[in-house]
Amino acid sequence: MYDLTGFQRDLLYVAAGKDEPHGLALKSELDQYYEGEIHHGRLYPNLDTLVDKGLLEKGQIDKRTNYYQVTQRGRREIEARREWEDQYVAAEA
């Protein structure tokens, strides 16, 4: 996960929180988080990168719509990242 951009990491986290979301559902969530529109030219190449790295799996809903699902490797990477973060960011009691 160390080689992902912050945007790619956010995209992976949002995908992990949804059940087989399509690209526009992910875009909608990120638009809210980033308080602005995420353009397709940014979204889809980054989704493809996550697929190429084996962190997301891409399937087809219909001829125009794909869904994305976090792979086992993606979930392991998220867990490892969270454990790493926990070393530095302690939860407030």
N, C-alpha and C positions, 0 to 999 in steps of 0.2 A: 504494500500500500504506500510505502515511502516514495514511490516514483509517480504517484498520481498527483494531479493538480488539486487544489482545494475544491474547485468546481466539480471535478470528477469524483472526489470523495463525497461531496454533498449529494451528488446525483446517485451514487451507490447507496448512501444511507437512506435517501428518500425511496428508492426502489425497494430496499429491504423492508420498509414499513408499509408496503402496499402489496396486494395480492395480484400478481401479473399485470402491473399497470402498463398502459400504452404510453407512447411518447408525449402526447398532449397532456395526459394526467400528470406526468412527471414535470413537464414544463409549467403547468399551472401551480404546482406546489413550490417550485423554485422561483417563479415570478413573485409569489407572495414573500418568500424568504429574502430574496434579493431586492425587493421593493421596486421592481421594474421588469420590463419584458425581456425574457430570454429568447433570443432569435433562433430560428431553426438551424441556421448556419453554425451556431455554437452548440446547440443541444445534440443534434444527431451525430456529428463527428465524434463527440465525447462519448455518447452511448456506444458507438462502434468501437472506440478504443477500449471501453470496459468489456465489451464482448470479445474483442481480440485478445485481451489479457486473461480471459477465462473467468472474469468476476461476475459477468452477467451472461445469461442465455437469452437469445432472441427467438421468438416464435411468431407465427402469423395468425392474426385473428381473421382477416379477410385480405383481399388483394391490395388494399391501401393502408392497412393498420397492422402494426407489429406490437407484440407485448414483450416485456422484459421481466426476467426472473433472476434473482440473485442465486448464483451457484453455491455449491458446498464450499468451494475455495473462497468465493466472495464472503460468505458468512464467517469462515475462519479468519480471513483478513480483517474483517470488521471487529471481530472479537479480539484479535491480537492488537489492533490499534487502540481499542478501548482499554485494554490492560496496560498498554504503554502510557496512554493518557492518564490513567489512574495513578501512576507513579508520581506525576507532577501536579495533578489537580485533585486535591483531596476533597471529598464531600464534606460539606459543613454539617456539623452535628446539631 
